[in-house]
Amino acid sequence: MQENCYDPRYLEGIRWFNEENFFQAHEVWEDLWMECRDPSRTFYQGLIQVAVCLHHFGRRNTRGARKLYHSSRRHLEPFCPRHEGLDLAKLLDDLESCCRELVGSDEHFPQNRLNPQMLPKIHVS
């Protein structure tokens, strides 16, 4: 599927996400999510939560990041392996690798730090 078949806000959010501006990606996708009335609404909500998870993790709000990690997976897994041209299985695997120590921590307020080299990227085909 060609990129010009997608809502420009979806693609703009992906661009912000890949530039590691997770807050801005969340803002753009939230606008799309609020207007969506079909089953993809849950998909967009999951993407928003991935972006906010990484935003929180980068700002050392590890408790919030861990919570959003789990909820984003619940929203996105039903759309696997692909939705809207996005390889969700890869995104979720990359997110898991990025957040592995955070999610595996028994601490109430984990002290893990985000490793920028482990940040997932999104590619649409």
N, C-alpha and C positions, 0 to 999 in steps of 0.2 A: 504494500500500500504506500502511496506517495505521501510525503509530509504535508502537501497542500490540501489533503483530504481532512486534516485535523483542525479543530478549533485553534485559532492563533494563540489563545490564552494557554492552552495545553502545552503548545510548543514553547511559548515564552517562559512558562514555569519550568520546563525542562532546561531551557538555556540558563535561567537563574540557578537552578539546582546544580547543574554541571559547573557553574562558575563559583560554587560553594556559597552562594548567597541564599541560604535556606529560608530565611525570613521572607525575602522577596518572592521566592518560589511559592511559599505558603500563601502569601497575599494574592498572587495571581490565580493560583488554583482555587482558592476559596471563592473568588468571584465566579469562577466557572461552576464550582460545586453548588453554590447558592441558586444558580439558574437551572441546573440539571434536574430533570424530572424522570429520567429513565434509570435502568439498573446501573449505569456507569456512575451514578451519584456516589455509590459506596466505594467504587474504584478511586474516584477523585478524593474522597475523604481519606482513604488509605494513603494516597500520595502526600496529601497535606500532612498527615501524621508522621510519615517518614521524614519530611522536611523539618517539621517542628522537633522531632526526636533528635535529629542531628544538630539543629540550632541549639537546643537545650544542652546537649552533650558538649558542644563546643564552648558553651558558657558555664560549664561545670555544674549545671542543674541535672545531676545524674539521676536523681530520683524521678524527676519528670521525664527524662529521656528514656529510662527503663520502662515506665508506664506506657509511653507512646510507642515504643518499640513493639510491645506486645499487642496493643490495639491496632497498630498499622498492619501487622501480620494477619490478624483476624479479618480485617477488611479486605486485604489484597489476595490472600490465598485462594478464595473461591474463583478468582479470575485467572489463576495459573493454568497453563504455563505462559500464555500471551494474552494481552488485551490492549486495544488501541495501539497496536504495533510495538508494544513494549514487552521485552522479555522479562516478565515478572519473576520467573524462577531465578534468573541471574541477579536481578535487583535484590530479591530477598536473601539469596545466598551471600551477596556482597554486604548487605546490611548486617546479616548475622556475623560475618567475619569482623566487620568494623566494631560491632557491639558485643562480641563474645565475652570479654572479661567483665564488662559492665553487667550484662544479663546474668552471668554466672556468679556474681558476687553475692554473698550472704549479708553484706552490710546494709543497714537501713538507708544510709547515705553513702553510697560507694564513692571512693576517692579516685576512680579511674579517670584517665584523661583521653580525649579523642586523639587518635593518631591520624593526622591529615593524609598520610599515604594510604590509608585503608578506606577512605571515603568512596562510597559507591558513585557510579556515573550512570546516567540514563541515556539509552540510544533507542531511537524509534526507527523501525524499518517498515 
